[in-house]
Amino acid sequence: MAKYKIVKELPEKIGSKDFVIYAPDFTPEIEKVQDRRITARDGRFLCTPNYLRKAINLIGLKYGNENFNYMTVCKVSQYDGVPYVDAKDLNDNVIIPMFLKDYPMIFDDYMAQKLKACPKDAATVYYVGDNEFAEKAFKAHGIEKAATSKKKQSK
């Protein structure tokens, strides 16, 4: 049975039987709907409800469960006119906070899908990112936390 470690950065050396899960990044799904974005006068882009719904729909199709309804899961009108620079900026400053506020279950679905892809013989599962929801997902899948080795202090 694999153990998990939550880290901010992936260690330089990981074993061949280790599995890595990165924090949710919905940038690829956002980039697929870039034809729907609106450009502001200063060159940045502006969020519109239809654009956000289209991105949320693709995210839901990939990670959501059967109850996911892209029209109602998030209150996209609250983000109408919010400027952003690129898909990564939109992901980090609009999409992730919107899901955390309106539909945090998407992160459980994300983790479930990633853990389903984990090989049965994995020694350690590394989660690279913040521990907002990862620990709960690992416990739900019966994966125990790896013991942390404490360095001895020399006097």
WOTA-V590861 format. One record per backbone hydrogen bond with DSSP energy under -0.5 kcal/mol. NH is the residue of the N-H (numbers start at 1). CO is the residue of the C=O. If there is no record, write none. Layout:
nh & co
NH & CO
NH & CO
This chain:
nh & co
3 & 123
4 & 144
5 & 125
7 & 5
7 & 127
14 & 12
18 & 15
19 & 124
21 & 126
23 & 128
30 & 26
31 & 27
32 & 28
33 & 30
34 & 31
36 & 33
37 & 34
38 & 46
40 & 44
43 & 40
45 & 84
46 & 38
47 & 82
52 & 48
53 & 49
54 & 50
55 & 51
56 & 52
57 & 53
58 & 54
59 & 55
60 & 56
61 & 57
62 & 58
63 & 59
64 & 59
64 & 60
68 & 65
70 & 68
72 & 69
73 & 69
76 & 74
78 & 75
79 & 76
80 & 77
81 & 47
82 & 79
84 & 45
90 & 86
91 & 87
92 & 88
93 & 89
94 & 90
95 & 90
96 & 91
98 & 94
99 & 95
100 & 96
101 & 97
102 & 98
103 & 98
103 & 99
106 & 103
107 & 104
108 & 104
109 & 105
110 & 106
111 & 107
112 & 108
113 & 109
114 & 110
115 & 111
116 & 112
117 & 113
118 & 115
122 & 119
123 & 17
125 & 3
126 & 19
126 & 124
127 & 5
128 & 21
128 & 126
129 & 7
129 & 127
132 & 130
137 & 133
138 & 134
139 & 135
140 & 136
141 & 137
142 & 139
143 & 138
144 & 2
144 & 142
146 & 4
150 & 148
